[in-house]
């Protein structure tokens, strides 16, 4: 007697609720997500493989900023540039929109978000703009991304947010509270430079404040904006100076809860080449190096995590997107270039017909 057919076997799995779940492997293992702009002026989210080739595209209603990938399902959430009112949840297999998230009345998105370890919740950085307080929105990703609450971000102007694993195996949220207050009526104007105080906040997944880093007074105008995580729990953070132009202040920092921060290359005169602006930050895969991009300065700088010394500086026009790859780093530019950087030497992989936006987000 012949065995069951494949169709019959799959039908049986469906009936039993055991059908294989879709995964990122179904798309050919995309490695990165990035927002971009097409030559006709429209906006999109793209998935790239490790060579910089585009595997999928999805249109966005306006300029995107960053994105986050679901840890299990081939879904991505693309966030509007701040102050934004949309976050699109995308089925990356078919390029279809699953839903559009809209912040509650009185809030707007701040450009970043992250999933819980099991993918059941999505956390989004938000501004409660009448009070000026930062909030972390919580969405039920297992129930159509239903809004289920929010909690304090630990400061003003939360931007980047990451899921961190502590050395004892516990999870927490790391939030870059940039300290800058904004209001939709004033666009992107900075309303509180006289009193701004950025911080790095460590929160439980339920929102309790576990630790907080506040920089010294002379760094009060150095807005903590973007984050990177190392396997040992070290947080790398990139800053954006809001004071007078020409100040040679550190733009990269390293921190672990319970310890003092370490500012990278703080006495190196090449800091001025960043033009006071850290666009993206990333650790190398082995954790020995940290890199930062500056579209305003047109440079990538790579430093040694142990000594803090600058190792390499690469000139690249309008460079901002940054992530690690197997042998170094990969970067994207507003001119559409995708390049790898190995030992300080860039190799151009191609130039799609896109202007890449600020971030290149790894898909774990």
Secondary structure, 3 states (H helix, E strand, C coil): CCCCCHHHHHHHHHHCCCCCCCCHHHHCCCCEEEEEEECCCCEEEEEECCCCCEEEEEEECCCEEEEEECCCCCEEEEEECCCECCEEEEECCCCEEEEEECCCCCEEEEEEEEECCCCCEEEEEEEECCCCEEEEEEEECCCCCEEEEEEECCCCCEEEEEEEECCCCCEEEEEEECCCCCCHHHCCCCCCCCCCCCEEEEECCCCCEEEEECCCHHHCCEEEEEEEECCCCCEEEEEEECCCCCCCCCCEEEECCCCCCEECCCCCHHHHHHCCECCEEEECCCCCEEEEEECCCCEEEEEECCCCCEEEEEECCCEEEEEEECCEEEEEECCCEEEEEECCEEEEEEECCEEECCCCEECC
